[in-house]
Amino acid sequence: MTTQYNQLTLDRVQEGQPIPEFAYDVTATTVVLGAMASRDFRPMHHDKDFAVDRNGVQDIFLNTPNQAAWFERYLTDWTGPKGRLGRIQFRMKNSVFPGDTMTFKGQVEKVSTDAKGCGWADVSVNLSVGERTVTDCTARIALPTDATDNPWKRRGENWKP
């Protein structure tokens, strides 16, 4: 998936629709910068010797907020700038290390409009490295119902993710 900021609207989304795949080559810098951005200074995210000798893993690895940010990027690259994440839930099963290629694949599970007129896409996403599933994710994303709608302008009673 390339980063293009075309705005997706609800009428262009269908249940069962795949979300374009996105792959990213992880480096040690990817891991360390993600940990720094989330103020996670635990050594397993920047000190290889600590990660290997104390944690028994092969290298430093992505922390939870860093993975969350990658899911958010994947989903908002797909929706465009007016796509607004309402909920996200994920279960980490394995780690992502420098040298891995993260591959995100998603699918629309449900499309709906709530009582306040907000359009929603419920999606499932799989993050894998090669054949190994790393994390499974579900998310609920508000999408514009048409070109004039903007979920980011919804507040209070009009925003119920």
C-alpha positions as CSV (number, residue, x, y, z in Angstrom):
1,M,0.0,0.0,0.0
2,T,1.4,3.4,-0.9
3,T,0.6,6.4,1.2
4,Q,-2.0,8.3,-0.9
5,Y,-4.4,10.6,0.8
6,N,-7.5,9.7,-1.1
7,Q,-10.5,10.0,1.2
8,L,-12.5,6.8,1.5
9,T,-16.2,7.2,2.0
10,L,-18.6,4.6,3.5
11,D,-20.3,4.0,0.2
12,R,-17.0,2.6,-1.2
13,V,-16.7,0.0,1.6
14,Q,-18.3,-3.5,1.6
15,E,-18.3,-6.4,4.1
16,G,-15.6,-8.9,3.1
17,Q,-13.6,-6.3,1.2
18,P,-9.8,-6.7,1.7
19,I,-7.7,-3.8,2.8
20,P,-4.6,-3.4,0.7
21,E,-1.5,-5.2,2.1
22,F,1.3,-3.1,3.6
23,A,4.8,-4.3,4.3
24,Y,7.6,-2.5,6.2
25,D,11.2,-3.6,6.8
26,V,12.0,-3.1,10.5
27,T,15.4,-1.8,11.5
28,A,16.9,-1.3,14.9
29,T,16.1,2.4,14.4
30,T,12.5,1.6,13.9
31,V,12.4,-0.3,17.3
32,V,14.4,2.3,19.2
33,L,12.6,5.4,17.9
34,G,9.2,3.7,18.7
35,A,10.3,3.1,22.2
36,M,11.6,6.6,22.6
37,A,8.4,8.2,21.2
38,S,6.4,6.3,23.8
39,R,8.9,7.1,26.5
40,D,9.5,3.4,27.1
41,F,13.1,3.3,28.3
42,R,13.1,-0.4,29.3
43,P,16.3,-1.9,27.9
44,M,14.8,-4.7,25.9
45,H,13.7,-2.1,23.4
46,H,17.2,-0.6,22.8
47,D,19.9,-2.8,24.3
48,K,20.5,-6.0,22.3
49,D,22.7,-7.6,25.0
50,F,20.0,-7.1,27.6
51,A,17.3,-8.4,25.3
52,V,19.3,-11.5,24.5
53,D,20.9,-12.2,27.9
54,R,18.1,-11.2,30.2
55,N,15.0,-11.7,28.2
56,G,16.2,-14.7,26.1
57,V,15.1,-13.3,22.8
58,Q,17.0,-12.8,19.6
59,D,17.3,-9.0,19.6
60,I,15.5,-5.8,20.7
61,F,11.9,-5.8,19.8
62,L,8.9,-3.5,19.1
63,N,7.0,-2.4,22.2
64,T,3.2,-2.3,22.5
65,P,2.7,1.4,21.8
66,N,4.9,1.1,18.7
67,Q,2.8,-1.8,17.3
68,A,-0.4,0.2,18.1
69,A,1.0,3.1,16.1
70,W,1.8,0.8,13.1
71,F,-1.8,-0.5,13.2
72,E,-3.1,3.1,13.3
73,R,-0.9,4.1,10.3
74,Y,-2.0,1.1,8.3
75,L,-5.7,1.8,8.9
76,T,-5.6,5.6,8.4
77,D,-3.5,5.2,5.2
78,W,-6.4,3.1,3.9
79,T,-9.2,5.4,5.1
80,G,-7.5,8.8,4.3
81,P,-7.3,11.8,6.6
82,K,-10.9,11.9,7.6
83,G,-10.9,8.3,8.8
84,R,-11.2,8.4,12.6
85,L,-10.2,5.4,14.8
86,G,-13.0,4.8,17.3
87,R,-11.7,1.6,18.9
88,I,-8.8,-0.7,18.5
89,Q,-8.0,-4.0,20.3
90,F,-5.1,-6.3,19.6
91,R,-3.4,-9.4,21.0
92,M,0.3,-9.8,20.6
93,K,1.4,-13.4,20.1
94,N,5.1,-12.9,19.0
95,S,7.7,-10.2,18.7
96,V,8.9,-8.1,15.9
97,F,12.7,-7.7,15.6
98,P,15.1,-5.7,13.5
99,G,15.5,-7.5,10.1
100,D,11.9,-8.6,10.1
101,T,9.5,-7.5,7.4
102,M,6.1,-6.7,9.0
103,T,3.2,-7.4,6.8
104,F,-0.3,-6.0,7.5
105,K,-3.4,-7.6,5.9
106,G,-6.9,-6.5,6.7
107,Q,-10.5,-7.1,5.9
108,V,-13.7,-5.2,6.4
109,E,-16.0,-7.3,8.7
110,K,-19.0,-5.0,9.0
111,V,-20.2,-1.7,7.6
112,S,-22.9,0.3,9.4
113,T,-24.3,3.7,10.2
114,D,-25.3,4.6,13.8
115,A,-28.3,6.4,15.0
116,K,-26.5,9.8,14.8
117,G,-25.5,9.2,11.2
118,C,-21.9,8.3,11.8
119,G,-20.5,5.7,9.3
120,W,-18.5,2.8,10.7
121,A,-16.2,0.1,9.3
122,D,-15.4,-2.8,11.6
123,V,-12.2,-4.4,10.4
124,S,-9.8,-7.3,11.3
125,V,-6.1,-7.0,10.7
126,N,-3.3,-9.5,10.9
127,L,0.3,-8.5,11.4
128,S,2.7,-11.2,10.4
129,V,6.4,-11.8,9.8
130,G,6.8,-14.4,7.1
131,E,4.4,-17.2,8.0
132,R,4.4,-16.3,11.7
133,T,1.4,-14.4,13.0
134,V,2.7,-11.7,15.4
135,T,-0.5,-9.8,16.3
136,D,-4.2,-10.0,15.5
137,C,-6.2,-6.8,15.7
138,T,-9.8,-5.6,15.4
139,A,-10.7,-2.0,15.0
140,R,-13.8,0.2,14.5
141,I,-13.2,3.2,12.2
142,A,-15.5,6.1,11.5
143,L,-15.7,7.0,7.8
144,P,-17.3,9.9,6.1
145,T,-20.7,9.0,4.8
146,D,-20.2,11.3,1.9
147,A,-17.8,14.0,0.6
148,T,-19.3,16.6,3.0
149,D,-19.1,14.5,6.2
150,N,-16.1,14.6,8.6
151,P,-16.1,12.2,11.6
152,W,-13.4,14.4,13.2
153,K,-16.0,17.1,13.7
154,R,-18.3,14.8,15.8
155,R,-18.4,15.5,19.5
156,G,-20.4,14.5,22.5
157,E,-23.6,12.8,21.7
158,N,-22.6,12.6,18.0
159,W,-19.5,10.5,18.8
160,K,-20.2,7.1,20.2
161,P,-17.4,4.6,19.1
